[in-house]
Amino acid sequence: MGLLTQLLTLPLAPVRGTVWVLDQVLLTAEREYYDPAPVREELAALEQQLLDGSIGPDEFDSREDELLDRLEWLEAHRQRLRTDS
């Protein structure tokens, strides 16, 4: 970028900074949303609840199916990202 271009676009600097911050927030939110680690932790906690007897086998099966479906969806999303890159 030349000096003249920088001077002419100087009033847009706050806008560019705001857009960059919003992009960073969006990237962080997407990373957290598509992270499988919390789902795995929830599966482990669910299994512990079953072993402790605080939930029954039917509730365990139902919730486990939901969590496994979520993990499968997350893995499919990660595969799509790899093939798109």
C-alpha positions as CSV (number, residue, x, y, z in Angstrom):
1,M,0.0,0.0,0.0
2,G,1.3,3.4,-0.9
3,L,1.4,6.4,1.3
4,L,-1.4,8.1,-0.6
5,T,-3.6,5.1,-0.3
6,Q,-2.9,4.9,3.5
7,L,-3.8,8.5,3.9
8,L,-7.0,8.2,1.9
9,T,-8.2,5.1,3.8
10,L,-7.1,6.4,7.2
11,P,-10.7,7.3,8.2
12,L,-11.7,3.6,7.7
13,A,-9.1,2.3,10.2
14,P,-11.6,2.0,13.1
15,V,-14.0,0.1,10.8
16,R,-11.2,-2.3,9.7
17,G,-10.2,-2.8,13.4
18,T,-13.8,-3.5,14.4
19,V,-14.2,-6.0,11.5
20,W,-11.0,-7.8,12.6
21,V,-12.2,-8.0,16.2
22,L,-15.6,-9.4,15.0
23,D,-13.8,-12.0,12.8
24,Q,-11.7,-13.1,15.8
25,V,-14.8,-13.4,18.0
26,L,-16.5,-15.5,15.3
27,L,-13.5,-17.8,14.8
28,T,-13.3,-18.4,18.6
29,A,-17.0,-19.1,18.8
30,E,-16.9,-21.5,15.9
31,R,-13.9,-23.3,17.5
32,E,-15.7,-23.7,20.8
33,Y,-19.0,-24.8,19.1
34,Y,-17.4,-27.4,17.0
35,D,-15.0,-28.7,19.7
36,P,-15.8,-32.4,20.5
37,A,-14.0,-32.3,23.9
38,P,-17.0,-31.0,25.9
39,V,-19.2,-33.7,24.4
40,R,-16.7,-36.4,25.3
41,E,-16.6,-35.0,28.9
42,E,-20.3,-35.1,29.1
43,L,-20.3,-38.7,27.9
44,A,-17.8,-39.5,30.7
45,A,-19.9,-37.7,33.3
46,L,-23.0,-39.5,32.0
47,E,-21.3,-42.9,32.4
48,Q,-20.3,-41.9,35.9
49,Q,-23.9,-41.0,36.7
50,L,-25.0,-44.4,35.5
51,L,-22.3,-46.2,37.6
52,D,-23.3,-44.1,40.7
53,G,-27.0,-45.0,40.2
54,S,-28.2,-41.4,39.9
55,I,-29.7,-42.2,36.4
56,G,-31.3,-45.3,35.1
57,P,-30.2,-47.4,32.0
58,D,-33.1,-46.0,29.9
59,E,-32.2,-42.4,30.5
60,F,-28.5,-43.2,30.0
61,D,-29.2,-44.8,26.6
62,S,-31.3,-41.9,25.5
63,R,-28.8,-39.2,26.5
64,E,-25.9,-41.3,25.2
65,D,-27.5,-41.6,21.8
66,E,-28.0,-37.8,21.7
67,L,-24.3,-37.2,22.6
68,L,-23.0,-39.8,20.2
69,D,-25.1,-38.3,17.4
70,R,-23.6,-34.9,18.3
71,L,-20.1,-36.4,18.1
72,E,-20.9,-37.9,14.8
73,W,-22.2,-34.6,13.5
74,L,-19.0,-32.8,14.7
75,E,-16.8,-35.4,13.0
76,A,-18.7,-35.0,9.8
77,H,-18.3,-31.2,10.0
78,R,-14.5,-31.6,10.6
79,Q,-14.3,-33.9,7.5
80,R,-16.1,-31.3,5.4
81,L,-13.7,-28.6,6.5
82,R,-10.7,-30.8,5.6
83,T,-12.1,-31.6,2.1
84,D,-12.9,-27.9,1.5
85,S,-9.4,-26.8,2.4
